[in-house]
Amino acid sequence: MIIDNQKYPYPARLRHHTNPACYIPANELKELPENYPPLIDSINLKNIFINGKEPNVLDVGCGKADFLLNYAEQFPNDNILGIEVRESIAKWAQNIISGEAISNAAVIWYSVINGLNFIPNNSIDKIFYLFPDPWTKRKQIKRRAFIPETLEIYWNLLKQGGKLYLATDVDEVDEYHKKVLKKFGKFNVQEDINDDQWNFPITNKEKFCRREMILFNRIIAEKL
């Protein structure tokens, strides 16, 4: 899908990062910052999709939603829900979805670090966590949306045989993903995934990596 940036201009002063506190669980903060994503205990998921169905695919940290929008077009029988911690970009992406009447896609402003209790367990076929912010410093690792606590959440949400898809161009992050998955022990992990095994739309970051000849790593983890 080609986004008409005149019809849907990018938010003004769009930043790559938001307030670091937005990546910390609300119950660990003394006070929530003004731009902290809303806490969601329950939601009627059917109401956020034009087709009135619930999601079976998640795009965690969907960013500018290029992957999400193209996935919705390529797989019309799936309902893909994007989760984005930055308010302006989440609302921008949802505006495109509403304006173009894309029936099987939706984006919410939320931080997955607060859990995903509003999504039923054993209801998701695929979860994508693609080219996340690396947060390479030790004190920053807790800001990642891929830690043992969230991996447990992803595992619970996936159906039996459901798959978690990971991609990064940072070797240290790739090794970290493998380490967390190995310790968790409830996934069948496939590494060094090629294009034929992947067969999904290309993210903006992957386009950049290919153009600049930057190597990246992909993992497919299947729920046992």
N, C-alpha and C positions, 0 to 999 in steps of 0.2 A: 504494500500500500504506500502510495506517495502522499505525504502530508502537505497540504497547501498552507505554507507558512504565512501567506497574506491573510487567508481566512482564519487561520489559527496561529497567530503570532506567539512566539515563545514569551513566557513571563519576563517582565522587566527585571534586570539584575539577578538572573538565575545563577545560583551558586552551586558548585559541585557538592559542597557539604552544607549541612544545616547545623544548628546548635548541637555540640557533642552530647549534651544531656539527653537529647531525643533518642539516643541509642542505648540509654540506660533504663532498666525497668523502673516504672513509676514508684514502686514500693521501696526503692533504694534511694530515692531523692527526697530531700527535706522539703523542697518546694518545686513544683512543676513550672518550667519556664513558659512564657506566654505562647510560644509557638510549638509546644509539646503536642504530638498527635493525640487525638481523642482516645479515651479508653473505651473499648467496646466489649461489653459482656455478652450481648446477644444481638442478633440482627436477622431479619428475614432475608436470606440470600436471594430468594426468588425475586424480590422486589428491586434488586439492583441490576438485574439483567433484563433487557428488552424482551427476550424470548420467555421470560418467566420461569427459567430453569435454574437449578443450583450449579455452582462451579464443580468441575471435576479436574481442573488444572489450575495450579498456582504459579505466579511469576513473582518471586520474592525480590523486592528492590527493582521494580520494573522500569524506573527512570523515565526516560522520554517515551517509553512504550513502543518503540519501533518493533522490537521482537514480538511483543504482545499483540499488536495490531496485525502484523503479518501472520502470526500463528493463527489468530482468529479467522483470517481469510483462508489460510491453507487447510485448516481443520474445522470446517463449519459445524461438525457434529459435537465438538467440544465446547465447553464454557470455560473461558480462562479469566481468572481473577488476578489482577495486579495489585500488589501491596507496596506502597511507596511512603517513605518517611518524610519527604519534603512536600509540604502542603501545596505550593504553587504549581509544581510539576504534576502532582497527582490530579489536581483540579483541571489543569490544562489538558491532560490526557483524557480525562473523563468527558471534557467538553467536546473533544473530537469524536469520541464514541457516541455521545448523544447527538451531536450535530450530523454525523454520517449514518446514524441509525444502525450501528453495528450491534447486532442482536446478541452475540455470544461472547462479548467482552465487557469487562468493567474494571475500574480502578478505584481503590479506596485509600484514603490518607490514614496511615496507621503504622505503628512500630511493632514488628513481630516479636520483639524482645519481651513484650507484655503477654505473650501467649496467643493462641488462636482458638479459644474456647467456643467462639461463635461458628466454627466450622466443625461439622460432625466427624468423629473418628471413622476411619475405614471408608471414606467417601471420595478420596482423591486418587486419580490415576497417575498424575505426573506433577512434580514440583521442580521448578527451574530456579537456580540460584547462580546467575551468570555474571561473571566479571564484577564481583562485588568490590567495594572499597577495601583495599588490603589491610588497613590498620596494622602496619607492620611492627610498631613499637609494642613492647610487652604490656605496658599499661593501657594500650588501646585495644587489645584483643577482645576485651569484654564488650566492645562496641560492635563486634561482628555479629551477623545474624546466623552464623554457623558456629555454635558452641555446643557442648554436650547437652545442655538444657533444651536448646531449640531443635537439635537433631532428634531428641526424644519426641518432641512435638510433631516434627515432620513424619517420623516413623508411625506414630499413632494415627495421623491423618490419612496416610496412604492405605489403599486397599492392599490385600495380599497380592504380591507380584507388582505392586505399584513401583514407580521409579523416581529417583531423585537425580537430577541432572546438574552437574557442576562444571564451571569453566572459569579459568583465570589465566592471565598472562604473567603472573607473579609466582615464580618457582617456590618461594617460601610458603605462600598461601596454599599452593597445590599440595605440598608436603604436609602442611597442617591439616588440610581436608582429609588426606589419606590417614593420618595419624588418628584423628577423631573418629573416623569411620571404623578403623581397625579396632580401636579400643571399645567402641560401642558394640560391634560384633553381630548386629542384626540385619546386615545388608550383604548381598553378594555384589562385590565391588569389581567393576571393569575399568581398567585404566587405558591410557593411550588410545582413546577413541578416535577413529578416522571419520571422514565426511560421510561415507556410506552408512556407517553405524549411527550417525547423528541424525541427518536428514531433517533438520529443522531450519527455520528462518535464521538469518544472520543478524546478530545484534550490532548496534553502532560501534561498540568497542571491538568486536571481531572484525568488522570492516576495516577499522583503523589498523589493527594488527596485521591483517593480510596486506594492506596497502604499504605499510612500513616494514614488512618482512619481520615482524615480531612473533616469536614462537608463543603458543599458548597451549594449555593442557585441558583436557576434558575427561570427566569421570561420569559413569553411569552406575548408580547404586540401586539395586533391586531389593525391595523388602522381602525378607525370608518368611 
